[in-house]
Amino acid sequence: MTTKRGRAAAARVTAVGWCPDHAKRLYSSRKEARRAGRTYAPGGHPNAYPCDTRDGWHWGHLGAAVAAGAMSRMARYAEVTT
Ligand SMILES: [Zn+2]
């Protein structure tokens, strides 16, 4: 599923880098990652989790931490957040 929502608001949360391993933005802290998640998915339940290959944090919908090993699913999320 692809959506353009949140693109303008994204500027309010500063990503510190890019994680090519997961094709997701990196945030400096759990707090920043959660803030980004709320920006992209208002009303949702963003879940911040540390990247396992880079120095930073990602966010995903509830359950993403459980699916942390499911790279294909995380890549699918990335399509929404890019
Ligand atoms: Zn990562």
PDB file of the backbone (N, CA, C, O) and the ligand in Angstrom, with CONECT records:
HET     ZN  A 101       1
ATOM      1  N   MET A   1       0.850  -1.192   0.000  1.00  0.00           N
ATOM      2  CA  MET A   1       0.000   0.000   0.000  1.00  0.00           C
ATOM      3  C   MET A   1       0.885   1.241   0.000  1.00  0.00           C
ATOM      4  O   MET A   1       1.789   1.373   0.825  1.00  0.00           O
ATOM      5  N   THR A   2       0.623   2.115  -0.902  1.00  0.00           N
ATOM      6  CA  THR A   2       1.441   3.319  -0.980  1.00  0.00           C
ATOM      7  C   THR A   2       0.570   4.546  -0.720  1.00  0.00           C
ATOM      8  O   THR A   2      -0.549   4.662  -1.219  1.00  0.00           O
ATOM      9  N   THR A   3       1.115   5.439   0.063  1.00  0.00           N
ATOM     10  CA  THR A   3       0.379   6.661   0.366  1.00  0.00           C
ATOM     11  C   THR A   3       1.354   7.820   0.457  1.00  0.00           C
ATOM     12  O   THR A   3       2.527   7.639   0.781  1.00  0.00           O
ATOM     13  N   LYS A   4       0.866   8.987   0.172  1.00  0.00           N
ATOM     14  CA  LYS A   4       1.718  10.172   0.248  1.00  0.00           C
ATOM     15  C   LYS A   4       1.495  10.928   1.553  1.00  0.00           C
ATOM     16  O   LYS A   4       2.097  11.978   1.777  1.00  0.00           O
ATOM     17  N   ARG A   5       0.643  10.401   2.402  1.00  0.00           N
ATOM     18  CA  ARG A   5       0.299  11.134   3.619  1.00  0.00           C
ATOM     19  C   ARG A   5       1.540  11.374   4.477  1.00  0.00           C
ATOM     20  O   ARG A   5       2.456  10.553   4.529  1.00  0.00           O
ATOM     21  N   GLY A   6       1.537  12.510   5.137  1.00  0.00           N
ATOM     22  CA  GLY A   6       2.599  12.786   6.089  1.00  0.00           C
ATOM     23  C   GLY A   6       3.866  13.324   5.473  1.00  0.00           C
ATOM     24  O   GLY A   6       4.812  13.646   6.191  1.00  0.00           O
ATOM     25  N   ARG A   7       3.906  13.428   4.172  1.00  0.00           N
ATOM     26  CA  ARG A   7       5.159  13.844   3.542  1.00  0.00           C
ATOM     27  C   ARG A   7       5.560  15.251   3.981  1.00  0.00           C
ATOM     28  O   ARG A   7       6.727  15.494   4.287  1.00  0.00           O
ATOM     29  N   ALA A   8       4.615  16.168   4.013  1.00  0.00           N
ATOM     30  CA  ALA A   8       4.928  17.534   4.394  1.00  0.00           C
ATOM     31  C   ALA A   8       5.285  17.608   5.878  1.00  0.00           C
ATOM     32  O   ALA A   8       6.194  18.340   6.270  1.00  0.00           O
ATOM     33  N   ALA A   9       4.569  16.851   6.691  1.00  0.00           N
ATOM     34  CA  ALA A   9       4.795  16.906   8.129  1.00  0.00           C
ATOM     35  C   ALA A   9       6.115  16.260   8.527  1.00  0.00           C
ATOM     36  O   ALA A   9       6.618  16.491   9.627  1.00  0.00           O
ATOM     37  N   ALA A  10       6.665  15.467   7.651  1.00  0.00           N
ATOM     38  CA  ALA A  10       7.869  14.721   7.990  1.00  0.00           C
ATOM     39  C   ALA A  10       9.016  15.648   8.359  1.00  0.00           C
ATOM     40  O   ALA A  10       9.903  15.272   9.126  1.00  0.00           O
ATOM     41  N   ALA A  11       8.999  16.848   7.818  1.00  0.00           N
ATOM     42  CA  ALA A  11      10.097  17.770   8.056  1.00  0.00           C
ATOM     43  C   ALA A  11      10.202  18.153   9.528  1.00  0.00           C
ATOM     44  O   ALA A  11      11.244  18.619   9.988  1.00  0.00           O
ATOM     45  N   ARG A  12       9.106  17.951  10.261  1.00  0.00           N
ATOM     46  CA  ARG A  12       9.127  18.352  11.665  1.00  0.00           C
ATOM     47  C   ARG A  12       9.948  17.394  12.531  1.00  0.00           C
ATOM     48  O   ARG A  12      10.422  17.759  13.607  1.00  0.00           O
ATOM     49  N   VAL A  13      10.100  16.191  12.050  1.00  0.00           N
ATOM     50  CA  VAL A  13      10.910  15.232  12.790  1.00  0.00           C
ATOM     51  C   VAL A  13      12.171  14.969  11.992  1.00  0.00           C
ATOM     52  O   VAL A  13      12.115  14.584  10.824  1.00  0.00           O
ATOM     53  N   THR A  14      13.297  15.177  12.627  1.00  0.00           N
ATOM     54  CA  THR A  14      14.557  15.078  11.907  1.00  0.00           C
ATOM     55  C   THR A  14      15.159  13.683  12.037  1.00  0.00           C
ATOM     56  O   THR A  14      15.506  13.229  13.127  1.00  0.00           O
ATOM     57  N   ALA A  15      15.268  13.034  10.913  1.00  0.00           N
ATOM     58  CA  ALA A  15      15.954  11.749  10.899  1.00  0.00           C
ATOM     59  C   ALA A  15      17.454  12.013  10.899  1.00  0.00           C
ATOM     60  O   ALA A  15      17.924  12.958  10.265  1.00  0.00           O
ATOM     61  N   VAL A  16      18.189  11.192  11.598  1.00  0.00           N
ATOM     62  CA  VAL A  16      19.637  11.404  11.683  1.00  0.00           C
ATOM     63  C   VAL A  16      20.384  10.640  10.603  1.00  0.00           C
ATOM     64  O   VAL A  16      21.588  10.820  10.418  1.00  0.00           O
ATOM     65  N   GLY A  17      19.670   9.798   9.902  1.00  0.00           N
ATOM     66  CA  GLY A  17      20.358   9.044   8.860  1.00  0.00           C
ATOM     67  C   GLY A  17      19.425   8.086   8.166  1.00  0.00           C
ATOM     68  O   GLY A  17      18.210   8.093   8.362  1.00  0.00           O
ATOM     69  N   TRP A  18      20.041   7.269   7.352  1.00  0.00           N
ATOM     70  CA  TRP A  18      19.281   6.317   6.550  1.00  0.00           C
ATOM     71  C   TRP A  18      19.876   4.929   6.755  1.00  0.00           C
ATOM     72  O   TRP A  18      21.093   4.746   6.725  1.00  0.00           O
ATOM     73  N   CYS A  19      19.010   3.978   6.960  1.00  0.00           N
ATOM     74  CA  CYS A  19      19.474   2.608   7.151  1.00  0.00           C
ATOM     75  C   CYS A  19      19.170   1.793   5.902  1.00  0.00           C
ATOM     76  O   CYS A  19      18.022   1.409   5.678  1.00  0.00           O
ATOM     77  N   PRO A  20      20.191   1.525   5.083  1.00  0.00           N
ATOM     78  CA  PRO A  20      19.971   0.765   3.850  1.00  0.00           C
ATOM     79  C   PRO A  20      19.624  -0.695   4.134  1.00  0.00           C
ATOM     80  O   PRO A  20      19.049  -1.374   3.283  1.00  0.00           O
ATOM     81  N   ASP A  21      19.966  -1.171   5.307  1.00  0.00           N
ATOM     82  CA  ASP A  21      19.677  -2.571   5.630  1.00  0.00           C
ATOM     83  C   ASP A  21      18.177  -2.814   5.743  1.00  0.00           C
ATOM     84  O   ASP A  21      17.670  -3.862   5.344  1.00  0.00           O
ATOM     85  N   HIS A  22      17.487  -1.838   6.285  1.00  0.00           N
ATOM     86  CA  HIS A  22      16.046  -1.969   6.453  1.00  0.00           C
ATOM     87  C   HIS A  22      15.281  -1.003   5.550  1.00  0.00           C
ATOM     88  O   HIS A  22      14.051  -1.015   5.523  1.00  0.00           O
ATOM     89  N   ALA A  23      16.008  -0.174   4.817  1.00  0.00           N
ATOM     90  CA  ALA A  23      15.384   0.826   3.962  1.00  0.00           C
ATOM     91  C   ALA A  23      14.435   1.706   4.759  1.00  0.00           C
ATOM     92  O   ALA A  23      13.310   1.985   4.344  1.00  0.00           O
ATOM     93  N   LYS A  24      14.924   2.132   5.911  1.00  0.00           N
ATOM     94  CA  LYS A  24      14.115   2.998   6.768  1.00  0.00           C
ATOM     95  C   LYS A  24      14.971   4.149   7.280  1.00  0.00           C
ATOM     96  O   LYS A  24      16.200   4.081   7.290  1.00  0.00           O
ATOM     97  N   ARG A  25      14.283   5.210   7.705  1.00  0.00           N
ATOM     98  CA  ARG A  25      15.014   6.320   8.308  1.00  0.00           C
ATOM     99  C   ARG A  25      15.498   5.922   9.700  1.00  0.00           C
ATOM    100  O   ARG A  25      14.907   5.076  10.371  1.00  0.00           O
ATOM    101  N   LEU A  26      16.583   6.554  10.105  1.00  0.00           N
ATOM    102  CA  LEU A  26      17.129   6.340  11.443  1.00  0.00           C
ATOM    103  C   LEU A  26      16.877   7.580  12.289  1.00  0.00           C
ATOM    104  O   LEU A  26      17.008   8.710  11.819  1.00  0.00           O
ATOM    105  N   TYR A  27      16.518   7.348  13.530  1.00  0.00           N
ATOM    106  CA  TYR A  27      16.308   8.447  14.468  1.00  0.00           C
ATOM    107  C   TYR A  27      17.271   8.299  15.638  1.00  0.00           C
ATOM    108  O   TYR A  27      17.737   7.203  15.950  1.00  0.00           O
ATOM    109  N   SER A  28      17.557   9.426  16.274  1.00  0.00           N
ATOM    110  CA  SER A  28      18.618   9.440  17.273  1.00  0.00           C
ATOM    111  C   SER A  28      18.211   8.786  18.580  1.00  0.00           C
ATOM    112  O   SER A  28      19.066   8.374  19.364  1.00  0.00           O
ATOM    113  N   SER A  29      16.916   8.688  18.818  1.00  0.00           N
ATOM    114  CA  SER A  29      16.476   8.143  20.097  1.00  0.00           C
ATOM    115  C   SER A  29      15.103   7.509  19.956  1.00  0.00           C
ATOM    116  O   SER A  29      14.409   7.715  18.961  1.00  0.00           O
ATOM    117  N   ARG A  30      14.726   6.747  20.949  1.00  0.00           N
ATOM    118  CA  ARG A  30      13.396   6.143  20.954  1.00  0.00           C
ATOM    119  C   ARG A  30      12.322   7.236  20.882  1.00  0.00           C
ATOM    120  O   ARG A  30      11.310   7.100  20.194  1.00  0.00           O
ATOM    121  N   LYS A  31      12.579   8.321  21.615  1.00  0.00           N
ATOM    122  CA  LYS A  31      11.617   9.422  21.650  1.00  0.00           C
ATOM    123  C   LYS A  31      11.408  10.010  20.258  1.00  0.00           C
ATOM    124  O   LYS A  31      10.274  10.244  19.842  1.00  0.00           O
ATOM    125  N   GLU A  32      12.505  10.248  19.541  1.00  0.00           N
ATOM    126  CA  GLU A  32      12.405  10.818  18.196  1.00  0.00           C
ATOM    127  C   GLU A  32      11.705   9.850  17.249  1.00  0.00           C
ATOM    128  O   GLU A  32      10.892  10.258  16.419  1.00  0.00           O
ATOM    129  N   ALA A  33      12.022   8.583  17.378  1.00  0.00           N
ATOM    130  CA  ALA A  33      11.404   7.592  16.501  1.00  0.00           C
ATOM    131  C   ALA A  33       9.901   7.527  16.750  1.00  0.00           C
ATOM    132  O   ALA A  33       9.111   7.427  15.811  1.00  0.00           O
ATOM    133  N   ARG A  34       9.521   7.584  18.003  1.00  0.00           N
ATOM    134  CA  ARG A  34       8.093   7.547  18.331  1.00  0.00           C
ATOM    135  C   ARG A  34       7.395   8.798  17.798  1.00  0.00           C
ATOM    136  O   ARG A  34       6.267   8.738  17.307  1.00  0.00           O
ATOM    137  N   ARG A  35       8.088   9.926  17.905  1.00  0.00           N
ATOM    138  CA  ARG A  35       7.498  11.173  17.425  1.00  0.00           C
ATOM    139  C   ARG A  35       7.271  11.094  15.910  1.00  0.00           C
ATOM    140  O   ARG A  35       6.241  11.530  15.396  1.00  0.00           O
ATOM    141  N   ALA A  36       8.241  10.537  15.226  1.00  0.00           N
ATOM    142  CA  ALA A  36       8.111  10.369  13.780  1.00  0.00           C
ATOM    143  C   ALA A  36       6.935   9.449  13.472  1.00  0.00           C
ATOM    144  O   ALA A  36       6.168   9.690  12.540  1.00  0.00           O
ATOM    145  N   GLY A  37       6.808   8.402  14.264  1.00  0.00           N
ATOM    146  CA  GLY A  37       5.723   7.461  14.040  1.00  0.00           C
ATOM    147  C   GLY A  37       4.364   8.114  14.201  1.00  0.00           C
ATOM    148  O   GLY A  37       3.440   7.850  13.432  1.00  0.00           O
ATOM    149  N   ARG A  38       4.251   8.962  15.199  1.00  0.00           N
ATOM    150  CA  ARG A  38       2.974   9.647  15.406  1.00  0.00           C
ATOM    151  C   ARG A  38       2.694  10.620  14.267  1.00  0.00           C
ATOM    152  O   ARG A  38       1.540  10.846  13.902  1.00  0.00           O
ATOM    153  N   THR A  39       3.748  11.190  13.713  1.00  0.00           N
ATOM    154  CA  THR A  39       3.583  12.118  12.602  1.00  0.00           C
ATOM    155  C   THR A  39       3.070  11.395  11.364  1.00  0.00           C
ATOM    156  O   THR A  39       2.191  11.884  10.655  1.00  0.00           O
ATOM    157  N   TYR A  40       3.639  10.221  11.125  1.00  0.00           N
ATOM    158  CA  TYR A  40       3.276   9.477   9.920  1.00  0.00           C
ATOM    159  C   TYR A  40       1.970   8.723  10.082  1.00  0.00           C
ATOM    160  O   TYR A  40       1.239   8.522   9.112  1.00  0.00           O
ATOM    161  N   ALA A  41       1.679   8.313  11.286  1.00  0.00           N
ATOM    162  CA  ALA A  41       0.502   7.486  11.508  1.00  0.00           C
ATOM    163  C   ALA A  41      -0.302   8.009  12.690  1.00  0.00           C
ATOM    164  O   ALA A  41      -0.389   7.351  13.727  1.00  0.00           O
ATOM    165  N   PRO A  42      -0.884   9.179  12.536  1.00  0.00           N
ATOM    166  CA  PRO A  42      -1.675   9.741  13.629  1.00  0.00           C
ATOM    167  C   PRO A  42      -2.815   8.807  13.997  1.00  0.00           C
ATOM    168  O   PRO A  42      -3.521   8.283  13.136  1.00  0.00           O
ATOM    169  N   GLY A  43      -2.972   8.614  15.287  1.00  0.00           N
ATOM    170  CA  GLY A  43      -4.023   7.717  15.727  1.00  0.00           C
ATOM    171  C   GLY A  43      -3.579   6.277  15.789  1.00  0.00           C
ATOM    172  O   GLY A  43      -4.293   5.414  16.300  1.00  0.00           O
ATOM    173  N   GLY A  44      -2.390   6.023  15.263  1.00  0.00           N
ATOM    174  CA  GLY A  44      -1.867   4.661  15.292  1.00  0.00           C
ATOM    175  C   GLY A  44      -1.087   4.424  16.575  1.00  0.00           C
ATOM    176  O   GLY A  44      -1.130   5.232  17.502  1.00  0.00           O
ATOM    177  N   HIS A  45      -0.396   3.340  16.613  1.00  0.00           N
ATOM    178  CA  HIS A  45       0.397   3.012  17.782  1.00  0.00           C
ATOM    179  C   HIS A  45       1.831   2.735  17.361  1.00  0.00           C
ATOM    180  O   HIS A  45       2.261   1.583  17.301  1.00  0.00           O
ATOM    181  N   PRO A  46       2.561   3.793  17.071  1.00  0.00           N
ATOM    182  CA  PRO A  46       3.938   3.610  16.643  1.00  0.00           C
ATOM    183  C   PRO A  46       4.757   2.946  17.728  1.00  0.00           C
ATOM    184  O   PRO A  46       4.580   3.209  18.918  1.00  0.00           O
ATOM    185  N   ASN A  47       5.627   2.110  17.309  1.00  0.00           N
ATOM    186  CA  ASN A  47       6.475   1.376  18.240  1.00  0.00           C
ATOM    187  C   ASN A  47       7.924   1.573  17.831  1.00  0.00           C
ATOM    188  O   ASN A  47       8.329   1.186  16.735  1.00  0.00           O
ATOM    189  N   ALA A  48       8.698   2.176  18.716  1.00  0.00           N
ATOM    190  CA  ALA A  48      10.097   2.434  18.394  1.00  0.00           C
ATOM    191  C   ALA A  48      10.949   1.248  18.808  1.00  0.00           C
ATOM    192  O   ALA A  48      10.712   0.621  19.841  1.00  0.00           O
ATOM    193  N   TYR A  49      11.936   0.954  17.990  1.00  0.00           N
ATOM    194  CA  TYR A  49      12.833  -0.150  18.315  1.00  0.00           C
ATOM    195  C   TYR A  49      14.207   0.147  17.743  1.00  0.00           C
ATOM    196  O   TYR A  49      14.320   0.771  16.688  1.00  0.00           O
ATOM    197  N   PRO A  50      15.236  -0.288  18.420  1.00  0.00           N
ATOM    198  CA  PRO A  50      16.600  -0.014  17.948  1.00  0.00           C
ATOM    199  C   PRO A  50      16.928  -0.824  16.716  1.00  0.00           C
ATOM    200  O   PRO A  50      16.583  -2.001  16.612  1.00  0.00           O
ATOM    201  N   CYS A  51      17.601  -0.172  15.784  1.00  0.00           N
ATOM    202  CA  CYS A  51      18.085  -0.873  14.605  1.00  0.00           C
ATOM    203  C   CYS A  51      19.151  -1.872  15.046  1.00  0.00           C
ATOM    204  O   CYS A  51      19.979  -1.573  15.907  1.00  0.00           O
ATOM    205  N   ASP A  52      19.122  -3.035  14.457  1.00  0.00           N
ATOM    206  CA  ASP A  52      20.088  -4.051  14.888  1.00  0.00           C
ATOM    207  C   ASP A  52      21.396  -4.005  14.102  1.00  0.00           C
ATOM    208  O   ASP A  52      22.324  -4.758  14.397  1.00  0.00           O
ATOM    209  N   THR A  53      21.473  -3.130  13.112  1.00  0.00           N
ATOM    210  CA  THR A  53      22.710  -3.066  12.330  1.00  0.00           C
ATOM    211  C   THR A  53      23.330  -1.668  12.329  1.00  0.00           C
ATOM    212  O   THR A  53      24.494  -1.502  11.964  1.00  0.00           O
ATOM    213  N   ARG A  54      22.556  -0.673  12.734  1.00  0.00           N
ATOM    214  CA  ARG A  54      23.059   0.706  12.717  1.00  0.00           C
ATOM    215  C   ARG A  54      22.879   1.327  14.091  1.00  0.00           C
ATOM    216  O   ARG A  54      22.194   0.784  14.957  1.00  0.00           O
ATOM    217  N   ASP A  55      23.516   2.486  14.269  1.00  0.00           N
ATOM    218  CA  ASP A  55      23.372   3.199  15.526  1.00  0.00           C
ATOM    219  C   ASP A  55      22.205   4.160  15.410  1.00  0.00           C
ATOM    220  O   ASP A  55      22.376   5.310  15.005  1.00  0.00           O
ATOM    221  N   GLY A  56      21.019   3.688  15.764  1.00  0.00           N
ATOM    222  CA  GLY A  56      19.849   4.538  15.665  1.00  0.00           C
ATOM    223  C   GLY A  56      18.585   3.741  15.919  1.00  0.00           C
ATOM    224  O   GLY A  56      18.620   2.559  16.261  1.00  0.00           O
ATOM    225  N   TRP A  57      17.472   4.428  15.741  1.00  0.00           N
ATOM    226  CA  TRP A  57      16.171   3.841  16.045  1.00  0.00           C
ATOM    227  C   TRP A  57      15.276   3.902  14.826  1.00  0.00           C
ATOM    228  O   TRP A  57      15.382   4.810  14.002  1.00  0.00           O
ATOM    229  N   HIS A  58      14.393   2.925  14.723  1.00  0.00           N
ATOM    230  CA  HIS A  58      13.339   2.931  13.727  1.00  0.00           C
ATOM    231  C   HIS A  58      12.003   2.968  14.445  1.00  0.00           C
ATOM    232  O   HIS A  58      11.931   2.817  15.665  1.00  0.00           O
ATOM    233  N   TRP A  59      10.956   3.170  13.677  1.00  0.00           N
ATOM    234  CA  TRP A  59       9.621   3.021  14.259  1.00  0.00           C
ATOM    235  C   TRP A  59       8.790   2.170  13.316  1.00  0.00           C
ATOM    236  O   TRP A  59       9.034   2.108  12.111  1.00  0.00           O
ATOM    237  N   GLY A  60       7.827   1.536  13.892  1.00  0.00           N
ATOM    238  CA  GLY A  60       6.899   0.754  13.100  1.00  0.00           C
ATOM    239  C   GLY A  60       5.584   0.664  13.840  1.00  0.00           C
ATOM    240  O   GLY A  60       5.465   1.129  14.973  1.00  0.00           O
ATOM    241  N   HIS A  61       4.616   0.075  13.209  1.00  0.00           N
ATOM    242  CA  HIS A  61       3.336  -0.083  13.876  1.00  0.00           C
ATOM    243  C   HIS A  61       3.475  -1.120  14.978  1.00  0.00           C
ATOM    244  O   HIS A  61       4.440  -1.883  15.022  1.00  0.00           O
ATOM    245  N   LEU A  62       2.505  -1.129  15.852  1.00  0.00           N
ATOM    246  CA  LEU A  62       2.540  -2.077  16.958  1.00  0.00           C
ATOM    247  C   LEU A  62       2.785  -3.485  16.424  1.00  0.00           C
ATOM    248  O   LEU A  62       2.136  -3.931  15.479  1.00  0.00           O
ATOM    249  N   GLY A  63       3.716  -4.155  17.039  1.00  0.00           N
ATOM    250  CA  GLY A  63       4.045  -5.498  16.581  1.00  0.00           C
ATOM    251  C   GLY A  63       5.331  -5.528  15.775  1.00  0.00           C
ATOM    252  O   GLY A  63       5.860  -6.599  15.475  1.00  0.00           O
ATOM    253  N   ALA A  64       5.829  -4.356  15.428  1.00  0.00           N
ATOM    254  CA  ALA A  64       7.051  -4.306  14.617  1.00  0.00           C
ATOM    255  C   ALA A  64       8.229  -4.892  15.381  1.00  0.00           C
ATOM    256  O   ALA A  64       9.111  -5.515  14.790  1.00  0.00           O
ATOM    257  N   ALA A  65       8.242  -4.693  16.683  1.00  0.00           N
ATOM    258  CA  ALA A  65       9.339  -5.235  17.476  1.00  0.00           C
ATOM    259  C   ALA A  65       9.335  -6.755  17.406  1.00  0.00           C
ATOM    260  O   ALA A  65      10.384  -7.393  17.324  1.00  0.00           O
ATOM    261  N   VAL A  66       8.152  -7.310  17.439  1.00  0.00           N
ATOM    262  CA  VAL A  66       8.024  -8.771  17.341  1.00  0.00           C
ATOM    263  C   VAL A  66       8.498  -9.229  15.971  1.00  0.00           C
ATOM    264  O   VAL A  66       9.089 -10.298  15.820  1.00  0.00           O
ATOM    265  N   ALA A  67       8.224  -8.390  14.975  1.00  0.00           N
ATOM    266  CA  ALA A  67       8.567  -8.742  13.605  1.00  0.00           C
ATOM    267  C   ALA A  67       9.952  -8.231  13.225  1.00  0.00           C
ATOM    268  O   ALA A  67      10.299  -8.184  12.044  1.00  0.00           O
ATOM    269  N   ALA A  68      10.735  -7.853  14.218  1.00  0.00           N
ATOM    270  CA  ALA A  68      12.038  -7.252  13.941  1.00  0.00           C
ATOM    271  C   ALA A  68      12.896  -8.160  13.064  1.00  0.00           C
ATOM    272  O   ALA A  68      13.759  -7.685  12.325  1.00  0.00           O
ATOM    273  N   GLY A  69      12.660  -9.440  13.148  1.00  0.00           N
ATOM    274  CA  GLY A  69      13.432 -10.357  12.329  1.00  0.00           C
ATOM    275  C   GLY A  69      12.858 -10.540  10.939  1.00  0.00           C
ATOM    276  O   GLY A  69      13.487 -11.139  10.066  1.00  0.00           O
ATOM    277  N   ALA A  70      11.646 -10.013  10.740  1.00  0.00           N
ATOM    278  CA  ALA A  70      10.979 -10.181   9.446  1.00  0.00           C
ATOM    279  C   ALA A  70      11.337  -9.016   8.545  1.00  0.00           C
ATOM    280  O   ALA A  70      10.573  -8.055   8.446  1.00  0.00           O
ATOM    281  N   MET A  71      12.461  -9.081   7.901  1.00  0.00           N
ATOM    282  CA  MET A  71      12.959  -7.969   7.108  1.00  0.00           C
ATOM    283  C   MET A  71      12.010  -7.610   5.967  1.00  0.00           C
ATOM    284  O   MET A  71      11.866  -6.437   5.622  1.00  0.00           O
ATOM    285  N   SER A  72      11.371  -8.607   5.388  1.00  0.00           N
ATOM    286  CA  SER A  72      10.502  -8.319   4.253  1.00  0.00           C
ATOM    287  C   SER A  72       9.334  -7.435   4.686  1.00  0.00           C
ATOM    288  O   SER A  72       8.911  -6.539   3.956  1.00  0.00           O
ATOM    289  N   ARG A  73       8.827  -7.702   5.873  1.00  0.00           N
ATOM    290  CA  ARG A  73       7.721  -6.886   6.358  1.00  0.00           C
ATOM    291  C   ARG A  73       8.187  -5.468   6.638  1.00  0.00           C
ATOM    292  O   ARG A  73       7.478  -4.509   6.334  1.00  0.00           O
ATOM    293  N   MET A  74       9.371  -5.328   7.216  1.00  0.00           N
ATOM    294  CA  MET A  74       9.890  -4.001   7.507  1.00  0.00           C
ATOM    295  C   MET A  74      10.134  -3.236   6.214  1.00  0.00           C
ATOM    296  O   MET A  74       9.909  -2.027   6.158  1.00  0.00           O
ATOM    297  N   ALA A  75      10.582  -3.913   5.197  1.00  0.00           N
ATOM    298  CA  ALA A  75      10.805  -3.264   3.917  1.00  0.00           C
ATOM    299  C   ALA A  75       9.482  -2.762   3.347  1.00  0.00           C
ATOM    300  O   ALA A  75       9.430  -1.727   2.682  1.00  0.00           O
ATOM    301  N   ARG A  76       8.430  -3.500   3.613  1.00  0.00           N
ATOM    302  CA  ARG A  76       7.122  -3.080   3.120  1.00  0.00           C
ATOM    303  C   ARG A  76       6.684  -1.813   3.832  1.00  0.00           C
ATOM    304  O   ARG A  76       6.128  -0.914   3.202  1.00  0.00           O
ATOM    305  N   TYR A  77       6.922  -1.726   5.130  1.00  0.00           N
ATOM    306  CA  TYR A  77       6.625  -0.501   5.866  1.00  0.00           C
ATOM    307  C   TYR A  77       7.390   0.660   5.257  1.00  0.00           C
ATOM    308  O   TYR A  77       6.883   1.777   5.156  1.00  0.00           O
ATOM    309  N   ALA A  78       8.604   0.378   4.858  1.00  0.00           N
ATOM    310  CA  ALA A  78       9.476   1.435   4.353  1.00  0.00           C
ATOM    311  C   ALA A  78       8.863   2.097   3.118  1.00  0.00           C
ATOM    312  O   ALA A  78       9.089   3.282   2.871  1.00  0.00           O
ATOM    313  N   GLU A  79       8.097   1.345   2.354  1.00  0.00           N
ATOM    314  CA  GLU A  79       7.479   1.925   1.174  1.00  0.00           C
ATOM    315  C   GLU A  79       6.522   3.045   1.562  1.00  0.00           C
ATOM    316  O   GLU A  79       6.346   4.018   0.829  1.00  0.00           O
ATOM    317  N   VAL A  80       5.916   2.884   2.716  1.00  0.00           N
ATOM    318  CA  VAL A  80       4.969   3.884   3.190  1.00  0.00           C
ATOM    319  C   VAL A  80       5.691   5.117   3.707  1.00  0.00           C
ATOM    320  O   VAL A  80       5.225   6.241   3.525  1.00  0.00           O
ATOM    321  N   THR A  81       6.834   4.902   4.355  1.00  0.00           N
ATOM    322  CA  THR A  81       7.500   6.000   5.029  1.00  0.00           C
ATOM    323  C   THR A  81       8.446   6.768   4.120  1.00  0.00           C
ATOM    324  O   THR A  81       8.946   7.826   4.503  1.00  0.00           O
ATOM    325  N   THR A  82       8.696   6.263   2.944  1.00  0.00           N
ATOM    326  CA  THR A  82       9.659   6.933   2.070  1.00  0.00           C
ATOM    327  C   THR A  82       9.010   8.097   1.331  1.00  0.00           C
ATOM    328  O   THR A  82       9.673   8.778   0.549  1.00  0.00           O
TER     329      THR A  82
HETATM  330 ZN    ZN A 101      17.882  -0.560  10.398  1.00  0.00          ZN2+
END
